[in-house]
């Protein structure tokens, strides 16, 4: 089978699957699940894969909501990553229902030509992108050991070649003081909430003196029981982000110093724990990205390089994948320009007609890119070569 015939078949398969993919997206959107709890999405996605004749490992890699479906017996292995966890309170405000459906469609369409083109395919269900780091655990447990390239698309308010991804490490902080009656004997207390607030204010001052691309943000997760009891316990969760892990390490120490100073000032003790895993920055593979953008153009989307008015910044465990294998993480337009991800408005657009269009276009763009990698040995070699230069 030549490339033209393979791409024609892939297009026809996406057309056939379109109603199913949109239904999958809408159902996942209507049933948002937090990280590592995506049982509805896991069952729905693996059910479609099974119905389409693929063999699926459910609960893969020691994670109940991960899955792995493989097709093909020889040739380069291309992985399509599906994300499907939601955010607390605002549901699919990151559009993971679209990521899941587009990845599903790309994988199913490419599967129809895998044997004919001499390629192998992995459709990977990767849970807990919103802080849990499911992809990193899958890397450690072998999911990407024989993968030659990996891809996914992420919803945004622009079609962009990449997202400005920065490394992140999260930390849980516990302050311990001494309870006392806040009116009768306040002098006997040591206020853990004061320690947390002072630490918060220290970090707020630190924010003036960090690099432009660095970010620090936190919330209180425990602030005491009742106003007339001096809080003996307070807790917070902090996100610390920087360009990469090398620049992140010293920033992490500066943040801990700020938080510990709050504890010392309030006469309290502080414990902290950096959560595993950290998310690495994303290294988008240029030759692979060029293929995707060319195919997106054939589909009818013009994919731009980010500029100061269109950049989307954040962190993703797809960055960890990009350190393990050649990978891309382009953005696909779902919402009107200026509509930011992680907002209720974006969640609305993720189930709208524009979101449905992104599913079909994203699935087709990725499937056509997979065909190019299987059909053109030089293209695959360029992808590998660019990856090796980053190591």
N, C-alpha and C positions, 0 to 999 in steps of 0.2 A: 504493500500500500504506500503511495506517495503522500507527500505533505498535503497537497491540495485535497485529495480524497479524504485523508484523515481529518482535516479541519472541517470539511463539509459534513462528515459524520458527527463530529463533535457538536457542530452548530445544531444539527437536527436533534441530537440527544438533549441539548439544553432546552430547545423548543418543547420537546416532549415532556421534560421534567418540570418546566416552569410552574405549572399549577401546584405541583407537590412542593417545590422549593418555597414558594410563597406561603403555602399553608404551614409548612414547618416553621418559617420565620414568625408568622402571626401567632402560632400556638406557643412557641417559646417566649415570645414577647408578652403574651397574656399570662404566662406562668413563670414569673421571674424567680430565680433561685440563687442564693448566695454561694460563694466559693466552696467547693467540695461537697455541696448539697444538691447538685444539678441532676437529680434522679429523673425528673420528667424529661428534660432535654436529652439526657443520655438514652433513655428508652425510646424516645421518638426518633432520634438520629440513627441509632443502631437498628431500629425497626425498619426504617426506609432502606438502609443498606442491605439488610437481610431480604427484604421483599424484592430488591433489585438483583438478588442472586449472589451477593458478595458474602464471603465468610468473615465474620466479625468477632473479635475477642472483646467481650464486655468486661468492665472492671479491670482493665489492663494495667500493668505496671503497679500493682498493689494499691490502686486507687479505684474505689467503687464507681466513680463517674467518669473515668477515662475509657477510651476504646481505641482499637487498632484494627483496621481492615486493610488487607494487602492483596494486590493483584499483580500478575506477571511473574515470569520465571527467570528472566535474564535481562541484562542491560542496566542503565542508570536508574536508580531509585529516587523518585521525586515524592516529597511529602507535602500534603496539603493539611494545614492546621485549622481545626475548627475550635472556636471559643464559644462559650454559651452561658457563662455565669453573669449575674446581674449585680447591681449596686443596692445597698440597703436604702430603703425609702423612696428611691427614684427609679427602680427597676432597670430596664435596658436603656439607660441614658448614655451608654457607650456603644449601643447598637450591636451587641454581641449576637443577637438573634440573626442579624444580617451576616455577620462573620460565619456563623454556623451554617446557614443555608447556602451561602455562596461557596464555602468550602465543600459542602456536601455535593453541590451541583458540579463543581469543577472535578471532583474526584470521580463521580459516577460517569460523567461524560468522557473523561480521559480513560477510564477503565475499558471503554468499548473499543479502544484502538491500541491498548497496551501490548497485547501479544503480537499484533500485526506489525507494530513499529519496533518491537524488541525492547520494551521498556518495562520497568516495575514501578508500582505506585503504592504509597502508604497514605491512607486517609486516617488522620490522627485526631481523636477527640481529646483536647487538652483542657482540663478543668482549671478553675481557680486562677484566672489571669489577674483578677482584681485583688491582688495582694497575697494570694496563696502560693503562686509560683509553680503551678502544675507542670509546666514545660521543663523546668529545671529538674524536678524529680523524675520526669520521664527520660531526660538526658542521662541522669545518673544510673537509671535502671535499664538502659540499652535501647530505648525507642529510636534513637537517631544513629545508632552505630553503623548501619549500612546505608544511610541516606546520603545521596549525592547533592541534593538541593532541597530547600523547603520554602514554602510561601504561604501567604494569607493576605487578605485585604481588610482594611479597617475603615469604618464609616467616619466621615468628617463633613465639613461644610465646603470643601474644595476637593478636586481631584489632584492629588499631590504625589510626587515621586517617593517621598519619604516623610516620616514623622520625626521631629526633632526629639529623639529619645535620649534620656539621661539616666545614669545609674541611680538606683535607690536602695536604701537599706532602712528598714523600719525597726523601731525600738520601743519596748514596753518599759515604763518607768513606774516604780512603786515607792511612795514616801511613807515612812512610819514615824509617828509622833507619840504623844501621850494624851489620852482622853481625860477630860475634866468637865465639870459643870461650867458653862461659859459665863454664867452670872455670879454664882456663889464662890467659885474658886478658879478663875481663869489663870491665875499665876501658877497653878499646878499643871497646866496643860502645855503641850508642845504641838502646835497646829500644823498638821501634815498638809492641809489645804493651802495654808500660807506658803509652805515650802514649794508646793507645786506652782502657785501663782507667781512667786518670786522667780522660779526657774523659767516660767513662761515669759515673764517680762525680760529676763536676761537674754533669752533667745530672740525676742523681738528687737532688742538692741543690737544683737549680733547680725541680724538681717541687713543692717546698713553697711556691713563691712565684709560681704561675701561676693563672689564673682557673679556677674550678671545672669549666667545660666544656672546658678545654684538655687535651690529651693529648700526651705525648712517650714513644715507646718505640723501642728499637733492639736489634739483635743484632750480634754479631761474625760476619763472613763469612770472615775470614782471621785466624788467631791465631798464625802461625809454623809452622815445619816440625818442629822437634825441640827438646826441652827444653835440650839442651846447646849449642844455637846461639842466641845472642842474636837475637831476631826482627828482621830488617831491614825487614819489611813486615807491616802489619796493616790490616784493613779492617773497616768496619761499615756497616750500613744502618739509617737512622733514619726514623721517621714523626713528623711534627710536625703537630698538628691544633689548630684554633681555630674560633671561631664562624663566621667568614667570612674572605675573603682580606684584607680591610682589617686585621683584628686578627691575622691569621696572620703578616703580614710582620715586625712587630717581634719576635714570638716566634721566628721563624726566625733572626733575627740573634742573639738571646740564646743559642739553642742552638749556633750556630756559634762564638760566643765561648767557650762552655764547652768545646767540642771542641778548639778551637785552644789553649786554655790548657793542656790535657793534653799537647799536642805540645810546647809551649814548655817545660813543666816537665821533660819527658823528653829534651829536646835533639833533637827530631825535627822533620821537616817534615810538614805536613798539606795535602792537597788535598781539595776537596769539589765535588760536582756535584749540583745540584738537578734531579731527573728531570722530564721533560716527559711528560704534562701534570699539573698540579695538579688535584685534584678540588674543585669548588666546593660550598658548602652548598646544600641543597635548598630551593627555594621552592615548596611545594605550593599549587596553584591551588584556592582555596576553593570556588568554584562547581562546578568539575569534581569535586572531592573529595566535595562534597555529593551529586552525582548518583551517584557510585560507591557511597557508603555507603547511599543509598536502595535501590539495586539489590541490593547485598549483603544488605540486610535482607529484600528479596523472596526472595532465594535461601535465606535462613535463618541468616544470620550477623549478629550485632550488632557493629558496629565502634565501638570506644570511642576517646575521646581518651586519650593517654598520661597516666599519673600516675607519681609517684615509684616505685611498685611495679611498673609495667609498661613503663616507657620502654625503648626499644631505641636505643642510640646507636652511631654509626659514620659512615662516609663512603662515598660512591658517586658514580660518574660520571654517574648520573641527575641529580645536582645541576647539572652542566654543561648538561644538556638543559633543565632548568627555567629557566635564564637565557636560553636561546635561544627556547623556545616554552612555552606553558602546559603544565604536567606534574604528574603525581601519582605517588606511590610508597607506597601503603598497605601495611600488613603484614597477612598472613593466617596464622591460627593453624594450626600443623602439629604442634607438640610440646607436651607438658605444661607448665603454668605453672612458670616457673623454669628451664626448660631453655634455656641460652644458645646462640646461634648460634656458629659456629666451634668446635664441640666434637664429639668422636666421637659422643656421645649424640644430638646434633642430626642428624648424618649418618644415623644409624639411623632416626630418625623421618621423615626426608625420603623414605624409600622404604617407609614403613609405610602402613597403611590411612588414617591421618589425613593423610598427605601426598597420597595419591591423592584424597581428598575435597577437599583444598585446590586441587588442579589443576582439578577440575570446577567447584567453586564460584567460584574466581578467574576462570576462563575465562568463565563465564556472567556474572558480575558486570561484567566489563569489556565483554563483547559487548553487554550490555543498555545500558551507559553510552554506548557508541558509537552505538547506535540512537537514544538520546535526543538526542545532539548532532546527528545528521543530520536528525532529524525535527522538531526544535524550534530555529528560528532564534534565538529569544530566549535560549535556553540557551547556544548557541554564542557569542552576543554578550556574555553575562555572563562567560563564560570569557575571552574576549578582553579585555574591559574590566578584569577583575581583574588580568590579566597586565600590561596597560599601566600600571596603578597601581604596579607593582613596578619599573618600568624607570626 
